[in-house]
């Protein structure tokens, strides 16, 4: 063989094996086709990375390795860290129009998405869609609570808390506090407050397909031997703190365990539970809002999306809710017309999810709907007072004081205003 041809053959072989190696590496890595993991595209869309990152009790890679979920995908956005193992989902014909509209908006950020040709939402696309939906929820709650992003950016970033957790917690945060811009008026003065609506680190979500994986995650990391959905407050145990200090809020769910078939069912589960997590973490996880307010706010956001798929909070180990509503407003109107609604005072006395009747869930939703729709500024002040009261309690006296201070109402007056509004605005059917 002549020398030039020999050199050409060797060059072609080198090129073939090099490109084969690159293709194999790319296939092995399973690069996200939505964003192509392009730094500029991701940054413009508010995507930080596809992992690994801190998550739950360890990190995303350790969780994935522990349960052996090969299809588990990860994404970190501006305010969330999300894992998703959900199967690809085919869009039903009646839902094509709505999904095409949603995908068209998402395609403005990610040009690889073709809304007209997308018939099935695969794992990567489901992950990006859920991240976009959760960022929309976060923005809505930020506005509901009366703030803008810049208010929280004056607080320490995650790195400061990570460094503090490895050394002298209070001393490190005190030193950092001296260099921070002056906090927005009405922000609480405690040092542990962070950028994520008050929490030091981003909100975490884990969507698993299989019940067995959910069981393993809960059993291994928190000692719960069931596959039910779970909200969890992640903490640090630092060297100079006698009690654990807040790190992040986590929510996990299994589609198989909860018989979730439709994508909007999963969407609603996230809306309900992540809303409660954000409310719990609002201005730092030091005191929980009254139980009726927590479920009412969760219902408010998932019903606004669709009332077809509902989520009812239960005490640990309780049986599933055996009643449901697909027409929340007409059903609430019937309860009010029949003078069967729990009052603000009666709801305020309830201490656990198990104390709420089915009707209490509907009424709690409606009272949040009423307060926010009619008095948004007072509503924001009311939430803030309940979450930052110096007694760190949500008892009935605290709720009564907050209602008087923020709305200028007694419980009886609030009740009268709510009932009149329901009868005037909610449909009969």
N, C-alpha and C positions, 0 to 999 in steps of 0.2 A: 504494500500500500504506500503510495507517495507520501512524503512527509507532510505537505500542506493538508491532505485529507485526514491523515492521522491526527494532526493537531485539531482539525475541525471536529472530528469524531469525539476526541477527548473533551473539547469545549462543550459540545452538545450534551455529553454524558453528565458533565459537571452541572450544567444548567438544569438538566432533567431532574437530577437528584436533589439539587438545591431547591427547586420549585416544589418538588414532592415533599421535602421536609417542611417547607413553609406551609404548604396546604395541610399537611398532617398536624402541624402545630396549631394552625388556625382551627381545624376541626376539633382538635382535642380541647382547646380553650373555649369553644362554643361562644364566639363573639356575638354580642347582641346586634341583631340586624336592624333594629329600630334606630338606634343612635350610632351604630358601628363603633361605639366607644371612642368616638372622635372628641378630643378635649374641647375644641372650640364649640362644636355643636352641643355638647353636653352642658357646658358652662352657660351658653345662651339660653338653654331650656331649663336651667336650675337643677341639673343633675350633677352630682359630685363624683360618683363612681359606681361601679358594680361590685364593690367589695374586694377583699374582706374588710370588715370594720367591727368595732365593739358592738356586741349585741347580747341582750338578756344577761345571763350569768357569766358569759365568756366573750366569744366573738362569733361572727357569722360562719367562718370556716369550721370552727370546732363544733358548732351545732350541726352543720351539714354532715360532717364526718361522723359524728356520733350516731345520727339516725340513718346514715347511708342513703340520703335522698339525692340521687344523681341528677334529678331534674329540677332541683331547687335553684331558683334564680334570685339574685340579690340586687338591690338598688338603693343608693343613698341620694335623697333629694335635699332641698334647702332645709326642711324641718323634720324629715322622716328617714328612718332606716327600715327597709321592707324586704322580707323574704317571701317568695311565692312559688308554690309547688303545684298550683292548680292545673288541671288538664286543659288542653285546647278546647274552646267552646264555640260551637257553630251558632251563628246569629239566626234566630227564628225569623221567618218571613215577616210577621207583623211588626218586628222590631227593627227592620232594616233601615227605615227612614231615620229613626232616632239615633241609631249607631253611626249611620253615615254622617250625620250632622256632628256628632261628637268626634269622630275620626277626622273629619275635615278640619276642625279646630286644632286637633293634635298634630295633623300633617303640616300645619304652619310652622311648627317647631321641628318636626322630623319628616323631611321630604320623602324618605323611603316608604312612608305609609301611603297606600293608594286606597282611599275611602270607597271608591266605586267597585274595586275588585276584591276587597276584603270580605270574605264570606265566613271565615273562621278566625277567632281571636286566639292566637297561639300564646305560648307561655311568656315570651318576651313582650309581646304587645299587651297582654293582660297586666303584666307587671308595670309597664309604663302608664297604662290607663288608670290603674289603681293609684299610682303615685300622683298623677295629675289630679285625680278626684280628691285625694287627701290634701293636697296643697290648696285646692279650691275651698275645701272645708276649713282649713286653717285660716285662710284669708277671711272667710265669712265670720268665723268666731272672733278673730282679731277685731273686725269691724263691730261686731255685736258687743264686745266688751269695751269698746270705745277707744281703741288705740291704733297706732300705725306701727309698722315694722321698726322704724327708727327709734321708737321709744325703748324697745327691748335691746336694740343693738348697743345701747349705752352700757349694758351689763356685760360681765365677763364671758368670753368665748369658752367653748368646751375645753380647750387646751389648759386653761387656767385651773379648772376643776380637776382635770386629770393629773396635773402636777401637784395640786394640793392634796389629792387622795394618796399620793405616794410619800408625803412628808408631813409637815405640821399643818393640818387643815386650816385651823383658825388663823394662825399667823400668816400663812401664805395668802389667804383670801383678804385678810386685813391689809396686808401690804399692797395687794392689787387694787383694793378699794380706794386707796389714796391716789391712784393714778387715773381713775375712771372719770368720765364727764359727769356732771351733776345729773342725778336721776330725774326723770320726768316727774312733775308734781303728782302727788297721790300714790306714788310707788311706795311699797313698804320698805322699811330701812334694814331688814335683816340681810345678812351677808351672803347666805347660801343661794339667793335668787339668781336665776340664769336667763339666758336669751330666749328660751323656747317657751314663751308664755309664762315664764317663771321657773321652769325646770332647767337644771344645768346642762342636760344633754337631750338630743333629739328624741322624738316619740318613735316607738318601735312597733312593727306589725309583722306577724307571721301567719301566712295563709297556707295551710297544709291540705293536701288532697285526702290523705288516708288517716282514719281514726287511730290506727296503731302507732303512727308517727306522733300524733298529738299526745297519746297516752305516754309514749316513751319520753317525750320532751318534758311533760309535766312531772312525771314520776322521777326522772333523773335529776332535774334541776330544782324543783320546788317540793317534791314529795307528795304530789297529788295523784291518786291512782284512778283517774277517770279521763275521758277524752272530751269533756265539756269545754266550751269556749272559756277563755280565762283572761281577765285583766290583772295586771300585776305592777306593783310599785317596786322598781329596782333601787337598791341602796348600796352605799359604800360603808364599810366599817373602817374608819380612819384611826390613826394612832392617838390623836388627842381629842376624840369625841366619844363620850360614854354611850351614846345612842347612834344607830345607823343614820346616815344622812342621805338625802334624796339624790338620785342619779337620773332616772328616766322612768317613763310610763310605757308599759308593754301590753300588747293584746295579741292573742293567738286564737285561731279557729281552724277546725277541720271541716272541709266540705262534705266528706263522707259521713262523719259523725253527726252533723246537723242536717243531713239530707238536702244540701244546697245544690240545686241543679242549674238555676238561672243566674247569670252574671249579676243581675240587679239584686238578687237575694244576697249575694256576697257583698255587693256594694252597700246595701242597707245595713248588713251586720257591722261593717266597718264604720259607717256613718254613726250608728248608734253608740258603739263601744268606744271609738276613738274620741267622739265628742265628750263622753263621760271622762275619759282619761285626760283630755285637755282641761276640762273643768276641774278635775281633781288636782291636776298639776298647776293650775292657774295661780300665779303669785307664790308658787312653791307648795309642795304637798305637805302642808302642816295641819290643815283642818278640811274635812270633807264638807261639801255643801249638804243641805238637808236631802234625805233620800228621795223625796218626791221631786225635788228640783233636778236631781241628777237624772232620774229616768225621764222626767218631762222634757228636759233639754235633748236627751238622746232621741226620744220619740219625735221631737220637733224636726230634727234634721233628716231622719230616715223617712218620715211621712212626707216631708216636702219633696223628697226624691220620688217615692212611690209608696202608697199604702198597701200594695199587694203583698209585700214581704215584711213581716214585723218581727221585732225582737223584744222579748220580755225578760227583764232581769229577775233571777230567782236566787234564793239563799243556796249555799253549797249543799248539794245532795238532795235538793227539793225536786219534786216531780215537775214535768213540763206544764206550762200554762195550757189549760184545756179549752180556752176560749180565744177568739180572735175577732178582729174587726177589719173590714176593708173600706168602711165609710166612717172614719173617725169623727168628722164634724157633725153629720146627722145623728150619730149615736150619742155624742156629747150633748147635743141639743135635746134629745129625748131624756137624758139623765137630768138635765137642768129643768126641763119642763115638768118632770115628775118629782122635782124637789128631792132628788136622791143623791146629789153630788156631795162628796166630802169637802168640807170647808177648808180654808187656808189653815185654820187652827187645828182641825182634825188631821189634815195631811202633815202638818208641822210636827205632830207628836209621834209620827211613825219613825221607827229607828232602823228597820232593816227591810230588804226587798220583800221578804216573806210577809211583812205586815200589809203590803199593798194588795187590795183586791183588784180584779180585772177592771172594774169601773174606776178605781183610783188611778190606774195607768192612763186611761182616756182623759180623766179630769186633769191630771198633772200635765199632760201634753197641752191641753187647752188653756190652762192658766199661764203657761210659758208663752204660748201663742198670743194670748191677750196682752200680757204685760209688755212684751217686746213690740207688738204691732202698734199699740196705742201710746206707749211712753218709752221709746228706745233709750233716751239719755238717762232717765230715771232707772231703767232696767239695768244699764251698765253700772251705775253707781250702786245699785242694790246687790248685784253679784259681787262687786269689789268689796263692799262692806261685810258681806257674809263670809268671804274668803280671807279677810285680813283682820277680823275682829280680835282685839287684844286678849280675849278670854279663850281663844282657840276652841270654841264650841259652836254647835249649830242648834242649840236647844230652842225651845219655843220662845223664850224671852228675847233671845238674839234675833230670831226671825221677826218678831213683833216690832222690835226697835228698828230694824232695818227697813221694814215696810213703812213705818212712821217717818223715819228720817229721809228716805229717798223718794217716796211717793206722796207723803203727807196723809196717809190713810191709816185708819184702824183696820184690823182684820175684817170687821163687819162691813166697813165701807168698801174695802177691796172686793169682798164677796158680792156685794150689791152691784158694783161696777162690772165685774166679770159676768155675772148672770145676765144683766141687761145687754151686754155686748154680744154674748153668745146667741141670745134669742133674736137679736137684730141682724147679725151677720152670718150665722151658720145656716146652711140650707136644711129644709125639712127632710129631703131625700137625697 
